[in-house]
Amino acid sequence: HNLAISDYQYQVTDVGAAVYTSKWLTGASSIHISVENWTLLESYIGATNNQLTVSVYDSDRDFVNSTTITIDSRFLVGAGNISGLSSTEKYYVRFSVPLNGNRYSFNGDISAN
């Protein structure tokens, strides 16, 4: 998916560990990740429930960079940026939540920054 042409829309229906983008992303040296409709599907008392780590990997599966997004509990949204990419390389994104038994759903988009 070429981010220089359009944003990449994603939807996560149920995650308790990690999920990945379904397409390669290219066309940006820096990306902006928005998170919307953060929903706690299953919760354990005392467990962190507002953190999402977004990591970028290259086509060789090597880690490139990451950011942790703190979700605004009032509006159920969050955002973060990742830089240090090459606009000509292919990347995929990993969304991971704390491994504490909580399960979530959310959606959003990834855009060139």
C-alpha positions as CSV (number, residue, x, y, z in Angstrom):
1,H,0.0,0.0,0.0
2,N,1.6,3.3,-1.1
3,L,1.1,5.9,1.7
4,A,2.1,8.7,-0.7
5,I,-1.1,8.0,-2.5
6,S,-3.6,7.2,0.3
7,D,-3.9,6.3,4.0
8,Y,-3.9,2.7,5.1
9,Q,-7.1,1.9,7.0
10,Y,-7.0,-0.9,9.6
11,Q,-9.5,-2.6,11.9
12,V,-8.6,-4.9,14.8
13,T,-11.6,-6.8,16.0
14,D,-10.0,-8.8,18.9
15,V,-6.4,-8.8,20.1
16,G,-4.8,-9.9,23.4
17,A,-1.2,-9.9,22.2
18,A,-0.2,-8.7,18.7
19,V,-1.5,-8.3,15.2
20,Y,0.1,-7.1,12.0
21,T,-0.9,-5.0,9.0
22,S,-2.3,-7.1,6.1
23,K,-0.3,-5.3,3.5
24,W,3.2,-3.9,2.9
25,L,3.4,-0.2,3.5
26,T,5.7,2.1,1.4
27,G,6.0,5.7,0.2
28,A,6.7,7.5,3.5
29,S,9.9,8.3,5.5
30,S,7.7,9.0,8.6
31,I,4.3,7.7,9.5
32,H,1.4,8.8,11.7
33,I,-0.7,6.2,13.4
34,S,-4.1,7.1,14.6
35,V,-6.2,4.8,16.9
36,E,-9.9,5.2,17.3
37,N,-12.8,3.4,19.0
38,W,-10.5,1.8,21.6
39,T,-12.7,-0.8,23.3
40,L,-11.8,-3.1,26.2
41,L,-13.4,-6.4,25.3
42,E,-12.2,-8.4,28.3
43,S,-10.6,-6.9,31.4
44,Y,-8.6,-8.0,34.5
45,I,-8.7,-5.8,37.5
46,G,-5.5,-3.8,37.9
47,A,-4.1,-4.6,34.5
48,T,-2.9,-1.7,32.2
49,N,-5.7,-1.0,29.7
50,N,-4.6,2.1,27.7
51,Q,-1.3,1.2,26.1
52,L,-0.6,0.2,22.5
53,T,2.9,-0.3,21.1
54,V,3.3,0.1,17.4
55,S,6.4,-1.3,15.8
56,V,7.7,-1.1,12.3
57,Y,9.7,-3.9,10.6
58,D,11.3,-3.9,7.2
59,S,11.0,-6.6,4.4
60,D,13.8,-8.6,6.0
61,R,11.7,-8.7,9.2
62,D,14.2,-6.5,11.0
63,F,13.0,-4.1,13.7
64,V,13.2,-0.5,12.5
65,N,11.4,1.7,15.1
66,S,8.5,1.8,17.5
67,T,6.3,4.1,19.6
68,T,3.9,3.5,22.5
69,I,0.6,5.2,22.2
70,T,-1.4,6.0,25.4
71,I,-5.1,6.0,24.7
72,D,-7.1,8.9,26.0
73,S,-9.7,7.2,28.2
74,R,-12.2,10.0,27.8
75,F,-12.3,10.0,24.0
76,L,-11.0,6.4,23.4
77,V,-8.4,7.7,20.8
78,G,-4.7,8.0,20.5
79,A,-1.9,8.8,18.0
80,G,1.8,8.4,17.5
81,N,4.5,9.0,14.9
82,I,7.4,6.8,13.7
83,S,10.3,8.2,11.7
84,G,13.5,6.8,10.3
85,L,11.9,5.0,7.4
86,S,12.9,5.0,3.7
87,S,10.1,6.0,1.3
88,T,11.2,3.4,-1.2
89,E,11.4,0.4,1.3
90,K,8.5,-1.9,2.2
91,Y,7.4,-2.2,5.8
92,Y,4.8,-3.8,8.0
93,V,3.4,-2.6,11.3
94,R,2.9,-4.7,14.5
95,F,0.3,-3.5,17.0
96,S,0.9,-5.1,20.4
97,V,-0.9,-4.7,23.7
98,P,0.4,-5.6,27.2
99,L,0.3,-9.4,27.9
100,N,-2.0,-9.1,30.9
101,G,-5.1,-11.0,29.8
102,N,-7.0,-8.0,28.5
103,R,-8.5,-8.1,25.1
104,Y,-9.2,-5.1,22.8
105,S,-10.7,-3.9,19.6
106,F,-9.9,-0.7,17.7
107,N,-9.4,0.8,14.3
108,G,-7.7,3.8,12.7
109,D,-5.4,4.7,9.9
110,I,-1.7,5.0,9.0
111,S,-0.6,8.0,6.9
112,A,2.5,9.6,5.6
113,N,3.7,12.2,8.1
